Amino acid sequence: MTNVWPWLTLAGLGAFHGANPAMGWLFAVALGLHRQSARTVWLSLVPIAIGHAVSIAVVLAVVVAFGAVMDLRSLQLVAAAFILVFAGYLAVYGHRHRVRVGMRAGMAGLAVWSFVMATSHGAGLMLVPAVLSLCLADHAGMAGTTGSLSVSLAAVAIHTAAMLAVIAAIALVVFTWLGLSGLRSAWINFDRLWTLALGATGILLLVW
């Protein structure tokens, strides 16, 4: 059961990322409403998922690369420091640096937007503790690069699948019944939740 929790964490983070409107469902719905097409909503989910997956894959690949030449505790401390500094930056300056894209963006542009958005929010950084735990539990360690990469790819797949499921569900509800105007009475400030989650990730690495 110990080995199950990191996978559940990855899926839970995927659901959390999917629920965050900044990760794509709000844009997919807005684009669908703008073009009056439910098909556009569903097609938008594909590049959103791809961009997000590539972003977190790049982060995890960097972690694996550093892990091949560093001991685990040093890697944890470096990652924790970087994550906490990044969380602090988002808390102070994040609201000033928004990624903007027009409603006429194509699918390729939407994938690039999703990649930049996930990267600028530090989405991949939240997965680091779970992936490190999986690498150790799999006896690959961070020195076993091949094993660590396979674990990381599986982590990306599980995380992205959970995120895509949540995005699809929310997009369906909002596009079909609620509409963008209905969000005004049910809006949640995900920026604060996101920054807190990122900070908790850094603290977890420090005490783990």
C-alpha positions, 0 to 999 in steps of 0.5 A: 500500500505504501507504493500506491500513495505516490500514484494516488498523489499524482492522480490527485494533483492531476485532478487539482490541476484540471480543476484550476481554470488557468490550466485550460478548461476555462479557455476551452469553454470560452473558445467553444462559446466563441465559435458556438461549437461543442466540438471545439471544446473537445478538440481544445482538450487535446492540445491543452493536455499535450502542452501540460504533459510536455511541461511536466515531463521536461521538469521531471527529466531535469530532476532525473538528470540532476539526480544522476549526479547528486545524492538524494538529500542534496537533490531534495534540498535544492529542489525544495529551495527552488520550489519555495523561491518560485512559490514566493515569486508567484505570491508576489509577482504572479498576478502581474505576469499573465499568459495571454492568447486570443480566442482565434488561437489554433490548436498548435498555439493552444498547445504552446499556450498550455505548455507556457502556462503549466511551466510558468505556474510550476505545475511539474514542480508539484510532482517532484516529491511523489516521483522521487518516492516512486523512484526509490520504492522501485529500487531504481534510485535517482542513479538508475536513469533508465528506471527513473525515466520510465517511472517519470513517464508513467507519472506523467501519463497518470497525472495527465489522464486525471487532469484531462478527465477533470477538465473534460467534466468541468468543461462539459458542465460549464459549456452545456449548462452553466455558461461563463456568466454563471461562474461569477457566483461560484468562482474560486481563487485558485491562484492562492490555492496554487501558491499554497500547494506549491509552498507545501510541496517545497516544505514537504521536500525539506522535512521528508 
